[in-house]
Amino acid sequence: MHRQLTESPAHASHTTKVLCEQKARRVGSYAKRTFDLALGFFLLPLLSIPIAVIAVAVKLTSKGSILYWSDRVGRDNRIFRMPKFRTMNLGTPEVATHLLRDPEAHLTMMGSFLRKTSLDELPQIYSVLKGDLSFVGPRPALHNQNDLVVLRTERGVHELIPGLTGWAQVNGRDDLPIPLKVEYDCEYLRKRAFLFDIKILYLTFLKVIRREGVAH
């Protein structure tokens, strides 16, 4: 004689809650992607002239390519290629800027200005439209920043699409040690929502205008 197994009310309630959370995340991801595409295509024509002017200036003031493509760690720790306007001279080691002995010595003539104004990151709109980046999310680690990647993976942050800006960036940017940066990433993971993204974009705008949090 076989007993009929029935799901307890508590287990059923938990299952329903999990399914609702998963559905909410899928809807949130779709809305976030829609917002990224809409904002990206809106900004592209507005920024086309500044991008062209900066490209010419970079080419005329330093040797090498206009864009610098770096290997970055994306969602689920997949590697993708991310562009920036080149701000470092040829031959500069491929490490985080703060690890260079004398970062100023490696900057091009335009490098310091582009970094402090964050204009070097304008080409990353391409990465947003492609889907490698979102406008808001944890900043993508370099492929060799193993300490940052490991901490983010342990805390589940690697499941997020990296962003042009993020909660850590508006709370310190280059000034933050890696463990504290990951704590801010985890806070964003817990609190992520459309209005929270809008708040981060607004705070980013203020940071850029004031040139805060950029060491070099």
Number of C-alpha atoms within 10 A of each C-alpha: 3 4 5 6 6 7 9 9 9 9 10 12 12 12 12 12 12 12 12 12 12 12 12 12 14 12 12 15 15 12 14 18 18 12 15 20 19 12 15 18 15 11 12 16 11 10 13 12 11 13 18 11 10 18 18 12 14 23 15 13 12 19 12 14 13 19 17 16 14 15 17 21 24 25 16 13 20 12 17 18 14 24 20 18 26 26 22 22 16 14 7 13 12 13 12 13 17 12 10 14 9 11 16 13 11 19 20 19 16 19 22 20 15 19 20 18 16 17 17 24 16 19 20 20 26 16 19 24 19 11 14 23 28 27 28 25 24 29 24 26 20 20 20 14 14 11 11 17 19 14 17 24 14 9 14 14 26 23 14 20 23 25 20 21 23 24 29 24 25 21 19 17 19 18 15 15 10 14 13 13 24 21 17 21 25 19 14 21 19 10 11 16 16 14 9 14 20 13 14 22 19 12 18 22 14 13 20 17 12 11 15 19 17 17 14 15
